[in-house]
Amino acid sequence: MKKENIINRFTDITLQFSMEVDADLSCYYDKIIMNVEKEILKKTRLLFSSTLNLLMTVPVIEEIVALIILYETDEINRFPTVKDFCSYSMLIPSQATSNGKNVGTQWNKMGNHYLIWISKGLPK
């Protein structure tokens, strides 16, 4: 949406000024974030190109998601099984049972919160 469209929604000149400042800051921060992302991606391609390229072959994974997975997972070899990694990523719900009956879930706050966050945003 264009900055003028946002500003013109307000009749009060103080609010218009405030929205203009916010819009300018937003554009400025967008440029900074883009530069940071480019630099991180450039360094990652130098250090972890094969792993990054492998992650990028998954259709729903874009650059930023691939970076999050790469850096939050660290060495995949530290997980003895796929189940251990899925548990760490909170991809598998943990059920608490007693005498064969479901009594709730366990460890709701454990796991990597960044991997949990991106897994919720990916298509099922």
C-alpha positions in Angstrom: 0.0 0.0 0.0 1.3 3.4 -0.9 2.4 5.8 1.9 0.0 8.5 0.7 -3.0 6.1 0.9 -2.1 5.3 4.5 -1.6 8.9 5.5 -4.8 10.1 3.8 -7.0 7.7 5.9 -6.5 10.1 8.8 -8.1 13.5 9.0 -6.1 14.7 12.1 -2.8 16.3 10.9 -1.0 15.0 14.0 -2.0 11.4 13.1 -1.1 12.0 9.5 2.4 13.1 10.6 2.7 10.2 12.9 1.7 7.8 10.1 4.2 9.4 7.7 7.0 8.9 10.2 6.0 5.3 10.8 5.8 4.6 7.1 9.3 6.1 6.6 10.7 4.1 9.5 9.1 0.9 8.1 10.7 1.5 4.7 14.1 2.2 6.3 13.9 -0.9 8.5 12.9 -3.0 5.4 16.1 -1.9 3.7 18.2 -2.7 6.7 16.6 -6.1 7.2 17.1 -6.9 3.5 20.8 -6.1 3.7 21.2 -8.2 6.8 19.4 -11.1 5.1 21.6 -10.8 2.0 24.8 -10.8 4.1 23.7 -13.8 6.2 22.7 -15.7 3.1 26.0 -14.9 1.4 28.0 -16.1 4.4 25.9 -19.2 4.7 26.3 -20.1 1.1 30.1 -20.0 1.6 30.0 -22.1 4.8 27.1 -24.5 4.3 26.2 -24.4 0.6 25.4 -28.2 0.2 23.1 -28.2 3.3 21.4 -25.0 2.3 20.9 -26.3 -1.3 19.5 -29.5 0.0 17.0 -27.7 2.2 16.0 -25.4 -0.7 15.0 -28.5 -2.7 11.9 -28.8 -0.5 9.1 -26.9 -2.4 7.6 -25.1 0.7 11.0 -24.0 2.1 12.2 -20.6 1.1 15.5 -19.0 1.9 14.7 -17.5 5.4 13.0 -20.8 6.5 16.0 -22.7 5.3 18.3 -20.5 7.2 16.3 -20.9 10.4 16.2 -24.7 10.0 20.0 -24.8 9.3 21.1 -22.6 12.2 18.6 -23.9 14.7 19.3 -27.5 14.0 23.1 -27.1 14.0 24.6 -30.6 13.4 21.8 -33.0 12.4 24.1 -35.9 13.5 23.4 -34.9 17.1 20.0 -36.5 16.7 20.3 -40.3 16.8 17.0 -40.9 15.1 14.4 -39.0 13.0 12.1 -39.3 15.9 14.5 -37.4 18.2 14.7 -34.6 15.7 10.9 -34.5 15.2 10.6 -34.4 19.0 13.1 -31.5 19.3 11.2 -29.7 16.5 7.9 -30.4 18.3 6.5 -32.0 15.1 5.2 -35.0 17.0 2.7 -34.4 19.8 3.8 -36.0 23.1 1.0 -37.8 24.9 1.1 -38.6 28.6 -0.6 -42.0 29.4 -1.3 -43.8 32.6 -2.6 -47.4 32.5 -3.2 -47.1 28.8 -5.4 -43.9 29.2 -4.5 -40.5 27.7 -4.0 -38.1 30.6 -2.7 -35.1 28.6 0.4 -33.9 26.9 3.9 -33.5 28.2 6.7 -31.0 27.8 4.6 -28.3 26.1 7.4 -25.8 26.6 10.3 -27.9 25.5 11.8 -28.0 22.1 13.1 -25.4 19.7 10.7 -22.5 19.6 11.9 -21.2 16.2 11.5 -24.6 14.6 8.1 -24.9 16.2 7.2 -21.5 14.8 8.2 -22.2 11.2 6.6 -25.7 11.3 3.2 -24.0 12.1 3.5 -21.7 9.1 4.4 -24.4 6.6 1.6 -26.0 4.5 0.5 -29.4 5.7 
